[in-house]
């Protein structure tokens, strides 16, 4: 299977790096400290960080002769939405294996999945491992009918996909060569792994969202793959990871996230999402409070997108309502 293929161009690069002075002051930093990397403005299908990964994983799929893309995720998966958009752009069929089941009219990302023409297969109460098994079963069934399907990993996080965030890290080094911290939500691990591969572990703070089990193992495996160090024994990277923003679980809106969404919206006019970027801002807030991120340090919050999912979240009304 070819992994070292030239990436496709599915987005608009580089994404902007914008100052956030009012939010910075609210967090306890200086006005010029905090900047937001706008990977919500990648262009394709409503934008988001998965576009960088899809440029690589879709290139591999095309090199393998695939005419169908299959991936899996939560009901409001950003990766599913953007895989559906990438398939439409490339003229490929898309099958999405999603946790849960149909529950009323589609909203948020699920409505966009259907708009882009993807076929949704409901997986019920399944975790990421079980959904991956189901996706591979569907690929096998299609192959028996003469259809070549490529199963893209949960969250787009493979070694190939993580290279998209090595690209992002190189953009950041041009835009902010003096950066000291990059804060990013961590779902399936590929975004953080790509950033750490280029920027080093000390500059990247990942905020766990509760998306997958064994997050540390996933990130380490991706880092080993990016470094070409699979043969190395005993290798380990001490990554910075905030594990305290998960709350009751991946899809649950915490009281802290409700407040960070309001804070970003009311200081900078920027909409974050409740699963990823809201938690990332919460992790940054905690890091400032604990002195891990200090005034005078150039800090970047990576806005990984996901806003359409906010409008499909059952607690959206409680986020938007003025207290």
Short mmCIF file of the C-alpha atoms (twelve columns), coordinates in Angstrom:
data_MODEL
# 
_entry.id   MODEL 
# 
loop_
_atom_site.group_PDB 
_atom_site.id 
_atom_site.type_symbol 
_atom_site.label_atom_id 
_atom_site.label_alt_id 
_atom_site.label_comp_id 
_atom_site.label_asym_id 
_atom_site.label_seq_id 
_atom_site.Cartn_x 
_atom_site.Cartn_y 
_atom_site.Cartn_z 
_atom_site.pdbx_PDB_model_num 
ATOM 1   C CA . UNK A 1   0.000   0.000  0.000  1 
ATOM 2   C CA . UNK A 2   1.595   3.323  -0.988 1 
ATOM 3   C CA . UNK A 3   1.940   5.730  1.931  1 
ATOM 4   C CA . UNK A 4   4.502   8.138  0.489  1 
ATOM 5   C CA . UNK A 5   2.309   9.720  -2.148 1 
ATOM 6   C CA . UNK A 6   2.118   13.396 -3.017 1 
ATOM 7   C CA . UNK A 7   -0.823  14.987 -1.187 1 
ATOM 8   C CA . UNK A 8   -3.840  16.307 -3.015 1 
ATOM 9   C CA . UNK A 9   -4.828  19.965 -2.675 1 
ATOM 10  C CA . UNK A 10  -8.272  20.066 -1.054 1 
ATOM 11  C CA . UNK A 11  -8.047  23.321 0.931  1 
ATOM 12  C CA . UNK A 12  -6.709  26.866 0.987  1 
ATOM 13  C CA . UNK A 13  -3.229  27.254 2.490  1 
ATOM 14  C CA . UNK A 14  -1.758  28.630 4.613  1 
ATOM 15  C CA . UNK A 15  -4.640  29.223 6.995  1 
ATOM 16  C CA . UNK A 16  -4.578  32.574 8.829  1 
ATOM 17  C CA . UNK A 17  -2.950  33.140 12.198 1 
ATOM 18  C CA . UNK A 18  -5.006  35.845 13.891 1 
ATOM 19  C CA . UNK A 19  -4.443  37.795 17.125 1 
ATOM 20  C CA . UNK A 20  -6.979  37.389 19.936 1 
ATOM 21  C CA . UNK A 21  -6.106  40.274 22.307 1 
ATOM 22  C CA . UNK A 22  -9.378  40.509 24.230 1 
ATOM 23  C CA . UNK A 23  -9.557  36.759 24.843 1 
ATOM 24  C CA . UNK A 24  -5.891  36.785 25.805 1 
ATOM 25  C CA . UNK A 25  -6.478  39.379 28.533 1 
ATOM 26  C CA . UNK A 26  -9.548  37.507 29.822 1 
ATOM 27  C CA . UNK A 27  -7.382  34.411 30.252 1 
ATOM 28  C CA . UNK A 28  -4.755  36.331 32.226 1 
ATOM 29  C CA . UNK A 29  -2.215  36.800 29.431 1 
ATOM 30  C CA . UNK A 30  -0.944  39.971 27.761 1 
ATOM 31  C CA . UNK A 31  -2.881  41.350 24.766 1 
ATOM 32  C CA . UNK A 32  -0.270  40.209 22.220 1 
ATOM 33  C CA . UNK A 33  0.269   36.725 23.639 1 
ATOM 34  C CA . UNK A 34  -2.625  34.698 22.209 1 
ATOM 35  C CA . UNK A 35  -3.094  33.925 18.522 1 
ATOM 36  C CA . UNK A 36  -5.615  31.624 16.872 1 
ATOM 37  C CA . UNK A 37  -4.615  29.334 13.991 1 
ATOM 38  C CA . UNK A 38  -7.744  29.335 11.848 1 
ATOM 39  C CA . UNK A 39  -7.909  25.775 10.608 1 
ATOM 40  C CA . UNK A 40  -11.667 26.181 10.653 1 
ATOM 41  C CA . UNK A 41  -11.091 28.176 7.438  1 
ATOM 42  C CA . UNK A 42  -9.612  25.383 5.329  1 
ATOM 43  C CA . UNK A 43  -12.356 25.790 2.749  1 
ATOM 44  C CA . UNK A 44  -13.680 22.347 1.850  1 
ATOM 45  C CA . UNK A 45  -17.058 21.260 3.178  1 
ATOM 46  C CA . UNK A 46  -17.382 23.788 5.987  1 
ATOM 47  C CA . UNK A 47  -13.712 23.661 6.967  1 
ATOM 48  C CA . UNK A 48  -11.784 22.012 9.754  1 
ATOM 49  C CA . UNK A 49  -8.590  20.182 10.565 1 
ATOM 50  C CA . UNK A 50  -9.541  16.940 8.813  1 
ATOM 51  C CA . UNK A 51  -8.958  18.551 5.411  1 
ATOM 52  C CA . UNK A 52  -5.191  18.473 5.946  1 
ATOM 53  C CA . UNK A 53  -5.354  14.754 6.746  1 
ATOM 54  C CA . UNK A 54  -7.666  13.958 3.840  1 
ATOM 55  C CA . UNK A 55  -5.188  15.472 1.393  1 
ATOM 56  C CA . UNK A 56  -2.900  12.560 2.258  1 
ATOM 57  C CA . UNK A 57  -5.353  9.727  2.976  1 
ATOM 58  C CA . UNK A 58  -7.384  10.409 -0.169 1 
ATOM 59  C CA . UNK A 59  -4.178  10.499 -2.225 1 
ATOM 60  C CA . UNK A 60  -3.360  7.021  -0.901 1 
ATOM 61  C CA . UNK A 61  -6.910  5.850  -1.687 1 
ATOM 62  C CA . UNK A 62  -6.676  7.060  -5.290 1 
ATOM 63  C CA . UNK A 63  -3.252  5.439  -5.666 1 
ATOM 64  C CA . UNK A 64  -4.860  2.179  -4.536 1 
ATOM 65  C CA . UNK A 65  -7.530  2.490  -7.224 1 
ATOM 66  C CA . UNK A 66  -10.394 3.185  -4.821 1 
ATOM 67  C CA . UNK A 67  -13.715 4.440  -6.119 1 
ATOM 68  C CA . UNK A 68  -15.358 4.474  -2.666 1 
ATOM 69  C CA . UNK A 69  -14.255 5.955  0.650  1 
ATOM 70  C CA . UNK A 70  -15.430 4.477  3.955  1 
ATOM 71  C CA . UNK A 71  -14.870 6.004  7.371  1 
ATOM 72  C CA . UNK A 72  -16.500 5.955  10.781 1 
ATOM 73  C CA . UNK A 73  -17.206 8.301  13.664 1 
ATOM 74  C CA . UNK A 74  -19.724 9.780  16.069 1 
ATOM 75  C CA . UNK A 75  -23.111 10.985 14.837 1 
ATOM 76  C CA . UNK A 76  -21.815 14.558 14.486 1 
ATOM 77  C CA . UNK A 77  -18.342 13.549 13.276 1 
ATOM 78  C CA . UNK A 78  -16.358 16.334 11.620 1 
ATOM 79  C CA . UNK A 79  -14.181 13.731 9.916  1 
ATOM 80  C CA . UNK A 80  -17.271 12.074 8.423  1 
ATOM 81  C CA . UNK A 81  -18.573 15.413 7.118  1 
ATOM 82  C CA . UNK A 82  -15.290 16.299 5.461  1 
ATOM 83  C CA . UNK A 83  -14.762 12.805 4.070  1 
ATOM 84  C CA . UNK A 84  -18.195 13.152 2.455  1 
ATOM 85  C CA . UNK A 85  -17.181 16.544 1.040  1 
ATOM 86  C CA . UNK A 86  -13.834 15.220 -0.219 1 
ATOM 87  C CA . UNK A 87  -15.577 12.303 -1.915 1 
ATOM 88  C CA . UNK A 88  -17.999 14.668 -3.644 1 
ATOM 89  C CA . UNK A 89  -15.096 16.864 -4.777 1 
ATOM 90  C CA . UNK A 90  -13.128 13.885 -6.118 1 
ATOM 91  C CA . UNK A 91  -16.075 12.031 -7.663 1 
ATOM 92  C CA . UNK A 92  -15.884 9.133  -5.197 1 
ATOM 93  C CA . UNK A 93  -18.720 7.369  -3.394 1 
ATOM 94  C CA . UNK A 94  -18.650 7.682  0.399  1 
ATOM 95  C CA . UNK A 95  -20.016 5.369  3.104  1 
ATOM 96  C CA . UNK A 96  -20.081 6.647  6.691  1 
ATOM 97  C CA . UNK A 97  -20.360 4.211  9.601  1 
ATOM 98  C CA . UNK A 98  -21.711 6.324  12.464 1 
ATOM 99  C CA . UNK A 99  -22.402 5.520  16.100 1 
ATOM 100 C CA . UNK A 100 -26.011 5.698  17.222 1 
ATOM 101 C CA . UNK A 101 -29.071 5.639  15.025 1 
ATOM 102 C CA . UNK A 102 -31.514 7.901  13.204 1 
ATOM 103 C CA . UNK A 103 -33.307 10.172 15.654 1 
ATOM 104 C CA . UNK A 104 -35.515 12.738 13.984 1 
ATOM 105 C CA . UNK A 105 -34.511 14.980 11.080 1 
ATOM 106 C CA . UNK A 106 -30.763 15.333 10.462 1 
ATOM 107 C CA . UNK A 107 -29.050 18.401 11.907 1 
ATOM 108 C CA . UNK A 108 -25.523 19.809 12.030 1 
ATOM 109 C CA . UNK A 109 -22.855 17.639 10.445 1 
ATOM 110 C CA . UNK A 110 -25.328 14.827 9.760  1 
ATOM 111 C CA . UNK A 111 -27.402 17.119 7.545  1 
ATOM 112 C CA . UNK A 112 -24.241 18.025 5.617  1 
ATOM 113 C CA . UNK A 113 -23.275 14.346 5.258  1 
ATOM 114 C CA . UNK A 114 -26.527 13.804 3.412  1 
ATOM 115 C CA . UNK A 115 -26.166 17.033 1.417  1 
ATOM 116 C CA . UNK A 116 -22.791 15.807 0.120  1 
ATOM 117 C CA . UNK A 117 -24.398 12.521 -0.967 1 
ATOM 118 C CA . UNK A 118 -22.822 10.114 1.528  1 
ATOM 119 C CA . UNK A 119 -24.500 6.846  2.519  1 
ATOM 120 C CA . UNK A 120 -24.879 6.518  6.301  1 
ATOM 121 C CA . UNK A 121 -24.722 3.116  8.011  1 
ATOM 122 C CA . UNK A 122 -25.786 3.238  11.657 1 
ATOM 123 C CA . UNK A 123 -23.631 1.222  14.049 1 
ATOM 124 C CA . UNK A 124 -25.663 1.593  17.254 1 
ATOM 125 C CA . UNK A 125 -23.811 1.676  20.565 1 
ATOM 126 C CA . UNK A 126 -20.365 0.958  19.098 1 
ATOM 127 C CA . UNK A 127 -16.940 2.288  20.000 1 
ATOM 128 C CA . UNK A 128 -14.242 3.303  17.529 1 
ATOM 129 C CA . UNK A 129 -12.781 -0.224 17.344 1 
ATOM 130 C CA . UNK A 130 -16.154 -1.851 16.661 1 
ATOM 131 C CA . UNK A 131 -16.992 0.750  14.016 1 
ATOM 132 C CA . UNK A 132 -13.672 0.125  12.297 1 
ATOM 133 C CA . UNK A 133 -14.487 -3.587 12.125 1 
ATOM 134 C CA . UNK A 134 -17.872 -2.758 10.569 1 
ATOM 135 C CA . UNK A 135 -16.221 -0.428 8.035  1 
ATOM 136 C CA . UNK A 136 -13.825 -3.184 6.968  1 
ATOM 137 C CA . UNK A 137 -16.725 -5.629 6.621  1 
ATOM 138 C CA . UNK A 138 -18.465 -3.179 4.286  1 
ATOM 139 C CA . UNK A 139 -15.269 -2.789 2.267  1 
ATOM 140 C CA . UNK A 140 -15.041 -6.578 1.952  1 
ATOM 141 C CA . UNK A 141 -18.656 -6.817 0.786  1 
ATOM 142 C CA . UNK A 142 -18.046 -4.124 -1.834 1 
ATOM 143 C CA . UNK A 143 -14.899 -5.879 -3.064 1 
ATOM 144 C CA . UNK A 144 -16.916 -9.056 -3.680 1 
ATOM 145 C CA . UNK A 145 -19.078 -6.923 -5.993 1 
ATOM 146 C CA . UNK A 146 -16.041 -5.541 -7.807 1 
ATOM 147 C CA . UNK A 147 -15.905 -2.184 -6.014 1 
ATOM 148 C CA . UNK A 148 -12.550 -1.037 -4.621 1 
ATOM 149 C CA . UNK A 149 -13.121 0.772  -1.322 1 
ATOM 150 C CA . UNK A 150 -10.575 2.450  0.919  1 
ATOM 151 C CA . UNK A 151 -11.234 2.472  4.663  1 
ATOM 152 C CA . UNK A 152 -9.998  5.781  6.039  1 
ATOM 153 C CA . UNK A 153 -9.083  5.635  9.743  1 
ATOM 154 C CA . UNK A 154 -11.243 6.916  12.560 1 
ATOM 155 C CA . UNK A 155 -10.620 10.656 12.761 1 
ATOM 156 C CA . UNK A 156 -8.330  10.466 9.740  1 
ATOM 157 C CA . UNK A 157 -5.505  9.545  12.100 1 
ATOM 158 C CA . UNK A 158 -2.948  7.386  10.349 1 
ATOM 159 C CA . UNK A 159 0.715   8.091  9.716  1 
ATOM 160 C CA . UNK A 160 -0.272  9.397  6.276  1 
ATOM 161 C CA . UNK A 161 -2.984  11.644 7.743  1 
ATOM 162 C CA . UNK A 162 -0.732  12.962 10.515 1 
ATOM 163 C CA . UNK A 163 1.609   14.344 7.849  1 
ATOM 164 C CA . UNK A 164 -1.038  16.981 7.223  1 
ATOM 165 C CA . UNK A 165 -0.330  18.417 10.668 1 
ATOM 166 C CA . UNK A 166 3.390   18.280 10.148 1 
ATOM 167 C CA . UNK A 167 2.572   20.651 7.271  1 
ATOM 168 C CA . UNK A 168 0.554   22.849 9.650  1 
ATOM 169 C CA . UNK A 169 3.458   22.975 12.107 1 
ATOM 170 C CA . UNK A 170 5.768   24.182 9.347  1 
ATOM 171 C CA . UNK A 171 3.252   26.922 8.492  1 
ATOM 172 C CA . UNK A 172 3.284   28.006 12.137 1 
ATOM 173 C CA . UNK A 173 7.077   28.195 12.205 1 
ATOM 174 C CA . UNK A 174 6.892   30.695 9.334  1 
ATOM 175 C CA . UNK A 175 3.962   32.665 10.792 1 
ATOM 176 C CA . UNK A 176 5.173   32.711 14.414 1 
ATOM 177 C CA . UNK A 177 8.788   31.542 14.698 1 
ATOM 178 C CA . UNK A 178 8.855   32.636 18.352 1 
ATOM 179 C CA . UNK A 179 5.858   30.516 19.419 1 
ATOM 180 C CA . UNK A 180 6.243   28.784 22.774 1 
ATOM 181 C CA . UNK A 181 2.933   26.924 23.102 1 
ATOM 182 C CA . UNK A 182 0.439   25.399 20.691 1 
ATOM 183 C CA . UNK A 183 -2.771  24.216 22.367 1 
ATOM 184 C CA . UNK A 184 -4.860  21.674 20.472 1 
ATOM 185 C CA . UNK A 185 -7.812  19.394 21.148 1 
ATOM 186 C CA . UNK A 186 -6.914  15.718 20.800 1 
ATOM 187 C CA . UNK A 187 -9.432  13.274 19.373 1 
ATOM 188 C CA . UNK A 188 -7.886  10.357 17.521 1 
ATOM 189 C CA . UNK A 189 -4.338  11.692 17.899 1 
ATOM 190 C CA . UNK A 190 -3.165  12.532 14.393 1 
ATOM 191 C CA . UNK A 191 -3.324  16.311 14.696 1 
ATOM 192 C CA . UNK A 192 -1.234  16.341 17.867 1 
ATOM 193 C CA . UNK A 193 1.244   13.789 16.508 1 
ATOM 194 C CA . UNK A 194 1.920   15.856 13.383 1 
ATOM 195 C CA . UNK A 195 2.465   19.011 15.427 1 
ATOM 196 C CA . UNK A 196 4.771   17.278 17.926 1 
ATOM 197 C CA . UNK A 197 6.765   15.668 15.099 1 
ATOM 198 C CA . UNK A 198 7.854   19.110 13.842 1 
ATOM 199 C CA . UNK A 199 7.557   21.408 16.884 1 
ATOM 200 C CA . UNK A 200 8.688   19.000 19.600 1 
ATOM 201 C CA . UNK A 201 6.749   17.735 22.591 1 
ATOM 202 C CA . UNK A 202 7.506   20.656 24.910 1 
ATOM 203 C CA . UNK A 203 5.717   23.211 22.723 1 
ATOM 204 C CA . UNK A 204 2.483   21.284 22.120 1 
ATOM 205 C CA . UNK A 205 -0.228  20.961 24.767 1 
ATOM 206 C CA . UNK A 206 -2.906  18.442 23.837 1 
ATOM 207 C CA . UNK A 207 -6.333  18.493 25.475 1 
ATOM 208 C CA . UNK A 208 -8.023  15.088 25.638 1 
ATOM 209 C CA . UNK A 209 -11.638 15.031 24.415 1 
ATOM 210 C CA . UNK A 210 -12.454 11.443 25.385 1 
ATOM 211 C CA . UNK A 211 -12.850 10.295 21.773 1 
ATOM 212 C CA . UNK A 212 -10.736 7.123  21.958 1 
ATOM 213 C CA . UNK A 213 -9.204  4.683  24.395 1 
ATOM 214 C CA . UNK A 214 -5.413  4.485  24.898 1 
ATOM 215 C CA . UNK A 215 -4.789  7.979  23.595 1 
ATOM 216 C CA . UNK A 216 -1.149  8.026  24.691 1 
ATOM 217 C CA . UNK A 217 -0.477  4.771  22.849 1 
ATOM 218 C CA . UNK A 218 -2.128  6.092  19.689 1 
ATOM 219 C CA . UNK A 219 -0.141  9.323  19.657 1 
ATOM 220 C CA . UNK A 220 3.120   7.490  20.353 1 
ATOM 221 C CA . UNK A 221 2.492   4.991  17.541 1 
ATOM 222 C CA . UNK A 222 1.833   7.843  15.107 1 
ATOM 223 C CA . UNK A 223 4.977   9.660  16.238 1 
ATOM 224 C CA . UNK A 224 7.025   6.502  15.710 1 
ATOM 225 C CA . UNK A 225 5.575   6.112  12.230 1 
ATOM 226 C CA . UNK A 226 6.277   9.724  11.304 1 
ATOM 227 C CA . UNK A 227 9.855   9.377  12.524 1 
ATOM 228 C CA . UNK A 228 10.351  6.080  10.699 1 
ATOM 229 C CA . UNK A 229 11.374  4.575  14.023 1 
ATOM 230 C CA . UNK A 230 9.272   1.425  14.129 1 
ATOM 231 C CA . UNK A 231 12.406  -0.657 14.588 1 
ATOM 232 C CA . UNK A 232 13.546  1.417  17.572 1 
ATOM 233 C CA . UNK A 233 13.030  -0.363 20.892 1 
ATOM 234 C CA . UNK A 234 11.949  1.431  24.037 1 
ATOM 235 C CA . UNK A 235 11.228  4.737  22.312 1 
ATOM 236 C CA . UNK A 236 8.873   7.074  24.164 1 
ATOM 237 C CA . UNK A 237 7.967   10.758 23.896 1 
ATOM 238 C CA . UNK A 238 6.866   12.640 27.016 1 
ATOM 239 C CA . UNK A 239 3.924   14.491 25.524 1 
ATOM 240 C CA . UNK A 240 1.999   17.246 27.306 1 
ATOM 241 C CA . UNK A 241 -1.595  16.147 27.732 1 
ATOM 242 C CA . UNK A 242 -4.458  17.657 29.746 1 
ATOM 243 C CA . UNK A 243 -6.756  14.762 30.686 1 
ATOM 244 C CA . UNK A 244 -9.130  16.826 32.846 1 
ATOM 245 C CA . UNK A 245 -11.488 18.420 30.287 1 
ATOM 246 C CA . UNK A 246 -13.433 15.264 29.308 1 
ATOM 247 C CA . UNK A 247 -16.137 15.496 31.984 1 
ATOM 248 C CA . UNK A 248 -18.876 12.888 31.541 1 
ATOM 249 C CA . UNK A 249 -17.581 11.811 28.154 1 
ATOM 250 C CA . UNK A 250 -16.845 12.758 24.571 1 
ATOM 251 C CA . UNK A 251 -20.308 13.903 23.499 1 
ATOM 252 C CA . UNK A 252 -21.302 15.575 26.773 1 
ATOM 253 C CA . UNK A 253 -21.190 19.333 27.183 1 
ATOM 254 C CA . UNK A 254 -19.422 20.317 30.391 1 
ATOM 255 C CA . UNK A 255 -20.170 23.460 32.368 1 
ATOM 256 C CA . UNK A 256 -16.605 24.610 31.705 1 
ATOM 257 C CA . UNK A 257 -16.964 24.221 27.953 1 
ATOM 258 C CA . UNK A 258 -20.253 26.105 27.993 1 
ATOM 259 C CA . UNK A 259 -18.373 29.032 29.498 1 
ATOM 260 C CA . UNK A 260 -15.399 28.833 27.119 1 
ATOM 261 C CA . UNK A 261 -17.748 28.901 24.119 1 
ATOM 262 C CA . UNK A 262 -19.344 32.084 25.453 1 
ATOM 263 C CA . UNK A 263 -15.963 33.593 26.303 1 
ATOM 264 C CA . UNK A 264 -14.574 33.124 22.772 1 
ATOM 265 C CA . UNK A 265 -17.799 34.312 21.167 1 
ATOM 266 C CA . UNK A 266 -18.134 37.433 23.312 1 
ATOM 267 C CA . UNK A 267 -14.503 38.549 23.274 1 
ATOM 268 C CA . UNK A 268 -13.474 37.750 19.681 1 
ATOM 269 C CA . UNK A 269 -16.669 36.904 17.783 1 
ATOM 270 C CA . UNK A 270 -15.308 33.393 17.138 1 
ATOM 271 C CA . UNK A 271 -17.485 30.294 17.360 1 
ATOM 272 C CA . UNK A 272 -15.870 27.196 18.856 1 
ATOM 273 C CA . UNK A 273 -17.430 23.739 19.019 1 
ATOM 274 C CA . UNK A 274 -18.437 21.894 22.218 1 
ATOM 275 C CA . UNK A 275 -16.459 18.694 21.628 1 
ATOM 276 C CA . UNK A 276 -13.014 19.854 20.507 1 
ATOM 277 C CA . UNK A 277 -12.154 23.551 20.458 1 
ATOM 278 C CA . UNK A 278 -14.252 24.398 23.514 1 
ATOM 279 C CA . UNK A 279 -12.276 21.829 25.485 1 
ATOM 280 C CA . UNK A 280 -9.000  23.092 23.999 1 
ATOM 281 C CA . UNK A 281 -9.718  26.592 25.281 1 
ATOM 282 C CA . UNK A 282 -10.596 25.092 28.663 1 
ATOM 283 C CA . UNK A 283 -7.231  23.355 28.696 1 
ATOM 284 C CA . UNK A 284 -5.473  26.626 27.888 1 
ATOM 285 C CA . UNK A 285 -7.401  28.378 30.652 1 
ATOM 286 C CA . UNK A 286 -6.252  25.711 33.121 1 
ATOM 287 C CA . UNK A 287 -2.646  25.904 31.897 1 
ATOM 288 C CA . UNK A 288 -2.599  29.665 32.492 1 
ATOM 289 C CA . UNK A 289 -4.106  29.251 35.958 1 
ATOM 290 C CA . UNK A 290 -1.430  26.674 36.848 1 
ATOM 291 C CA . UNK A 291 1.432   28.775 35.467 1 
ATOM 292 C CA . UNK A 292 2.210   26.323 32.676 1 
ATOM 293 C CA . UNK A 293 1.483   29.071 30.130 1 
ATOM 294 C CA . UNK A 294 2.664   32.473 31.330 1 
ATOM 295 C CA . UNK A 295 2.224   36.117 30.274 1 
ATOM 296 C CA . UNK A 296 4.774   37.170 27.679 1 
ATOM 297 C CA . UNK A 297 4.823   33.789 25.911 1 
ATOM 298 C CA . UNK A 298 3.566   33.551 22.314 1 
ATOM 299 C CA . UNK A 299 0.718   31.035 22.490 1 
ATOM 300 C CA . UNK A 300 -1.335  29.588 19.636 1 
ATOM 301 C CA . UNK A 301 -4.772  28.040 20.044 1 
ATOM 302 C CA . UNK A 302 -5.419  25.753 17.096 1 
ATOM 303 C CA . UNK A 303 -9.018  26.227 15.936 1 
ATOM 304 C CA . UNK A 304 -9.675  22.820 14.425 1 
ATOM 305 C CA . UNK A 305 -13.161 23.695 13.233 1 
ATOM 306 C CA . UNK A 306 -16.277 21.676 13.928 1 
ATOM 307 C CA . UNK A 307 -18.770 24.541 14.121 1 
ATOM 308 C CA . UNK A 308 -21.507 22.678 12.135 1 
ATOM 309 C CA . UNK A 309 -21.527 20.059 14.883 1 
ATOM 310 C CA . UNK A 310 -22.446 22.742 17.419 1 
ATOM 311 C CA . UNK A 311 -25.788 23.215 15.701 1 
ATOM 312 C CA . UNK A 312 -26.460 19.484 15.913 1 
ATOM 313 C CA . UNK A 313 -25.570 19.231 19.601 1 
ATOM 314 C CA . UNK A 314 -28.597 18.656 21.860 1 
ATOM 315 C CA . UNK A 315 -27.344 21.308 24.287 1 
ATOM 316 C CA . UNK A 316 -26.844 24.029 21.676 1 
ATOM 317 C CA . UNK A 317 -29.763 26.048 23.037 1 
ATOM 318 C CA . UNK A 318 -28.252 26.157 26.508 1 
ATOM 319 C CA . UNK A 319 -24.965 27.394 25.025 1 
ATOM 320 C CA . UNK A 320 -26.535 30.172 22.991 1 
ATOM 321 C CA . UNK A 321 -29.022 31.407 25.597 1 
ATOM 322 C CA . UNK A 322 -27.874 34.430 27.566 1 
ATOM 323 C CA . UNK A 323 -27.736 33.447 31.267 1 
# 
